[in-house]
Amino acid sequence: MYYLLKKKIMNLQKEKIKDRIADSAIFTIMVLFFLLISLNLYSQTPYPQFQNPSLEDVVGVGVVPWGYTKCTVGGPSSPDIQPGIWNVFLQPSDGFSYVGMICRANGTWESFTTQLNTPLMGGTQYAFLVDLSSSDKYFGYNDSPPTLRIWAGSSNCDKLYVLWESAPVSNTNYWRTDTATFQTEEKTITHLTFEPGYTTSLPYKGNVLIDNIRPYNGTVVGIEDIRMDEKETKIYDILGREIENWESIPLNTLYIEGGEKKVKYSF
């Protein structure tokens, strides 16, 4: 009897030891798990906080979306909110609108600026994704592809130094995604300015379309194409808004189908 009781006590002690080991192992795994998450979050490259990252607003000539201000330091005219302006009908890569701007053969260009929600700290690495394209129309401003150049500043349209410049935006009528990575200098940055950049010493006519600024997720390297389906059969009005029913289009009205302008003459 004593022997059986002693054996039962020993078995209970062993079970308690096993439970403690299991609890300790689970606790250790949880600590490591949350530590890895924390390290991953900490190691992610910070993202500039834009007021209106998808560049959404009402389509118009010589205007920029809310949260942005047009600049005249490069020339007298201003960017446009697309699509549907100056024969540009590429659909947005995100939302309902985007910004288009031109550069000219006389060495002038259009540009716009924004104040960030949170300043960029000096001496810090940042990154974000941005969709870029160019138009084969844009009222004839399509002789050669420019770059997108982004300047750091401390006020509207201020240009202290170039933060980042893209490769030439040679993809016509379809979007590509660029990863913009840069390191700020020691001074805190509050504003960014966007403009086309020439790739040669002689200026030329070109255009850049910009949409869908978003956080860098660590998966896109270089350039990723976002192409429209070559068999696209959707119908849009001249402002780039999709038309669900062809029969709803009034007679003698211009519309876009398959990238071509057409006029409805009859049902």
Secondary structure by P-SEA (a helix, b strand, c coil): caaaaaaaaaaaaaaaaaaaaaaaaaaaaaaaaaaaaaaaaaaccccccccccccccccccccccccbbbbcccccbbbbcccccccccccccccccbbbbbccccccccbbbbbbcccccccbbbbbbbbbbccccccccccbbbbbbbbbbccccccccccccccccccccbbbbbbbbbbbccccccbbbbbbbbcccbbbbbcccccccccccccccccccccccccccbbbccccccccccccccccbbbbcccbbbbbccc
